[in-house]
């Protein structure tokens, strides 16, 4: 049976992945009712696990205490469900595809011109079409991994559809959805999936290579 994470863990997890987020972004990320998210954030602030920052941009972030507690809860959830080995296998499959995806993104942003690397201004439809086709092949390879993950924990179910939606937007001519930050571009969602797996398995990104 598909396992759903506890709401307070989902809230902590959303802030771990986003780094800094407004309450409505936490609601969108978690799928938890808005009033419940607001209550949980206040409770977590009382427990010194999150902090609210004001100013021009307002939002919530984990404290060091919250980050440690989040890691403990993720580890407990994974071991209690007996899913560590399965998630680790999926992570290694993502890691194998990661270098390919990064190369495709680089070629989308830059291109060779007279032996020099220049910014891709998207004025060559044939070049862009070839790179988009490569992204499509990457997506074909990663969708089965997303499907496998979606059968383990409910919080993994969004990645496959989000990646597919970003790819469709790129294929339909909206070039921002390839690599643009601050929207659910293909690269943004992929980075979040990668970070989610690292957090779930307790692997620090800086030590990732030694963990493989």
HELIX and SHEET records of a PDB file:
HELIX    1   1 UNK A    7  UNK A   18  1                                  12    
HELIX    2   2 UNK A   23  UNK A   30  1                                   8    
HELIX    3   3 UNK A   34  UNK A   46  1                                  13    
HELIX    4   4 UNK A   64  UNK A   81  1                                  18    
HELIX    5   5 UNK A   84  UNK A  109  1                                  26    
HELIX    6   6 UNK A  125  UNK A  150  1                                  26    
HELIX    7   7 UNK A  154  UNK A  156  5                                   3    
HELIX    8   8 UNK A  158  UNK A  171  1                                  14    
HELIX    9   9 UNK A  176  UNK A  179  1                                   4    
HELIX   10  10 UNK A  186  UNK A  201  1                                  16    
HELIX   11  11 UNK A  205  UNK A  207  5                                   3    
HELIX   12  12 UNK A  208  UNK A  211  1                                   4    
SHEET    1   A 2 UNK A  50  UNK A  53  0                                        
SHEET    2   A 2 UNK A  59  UNK A  62 -1                                        
SHEET    1   B 2 UNK A 110  UNK A 113  0                                        
SHEET    2   B 2 UNK A 116  UNK A 119 -1                                        
END                                                                             
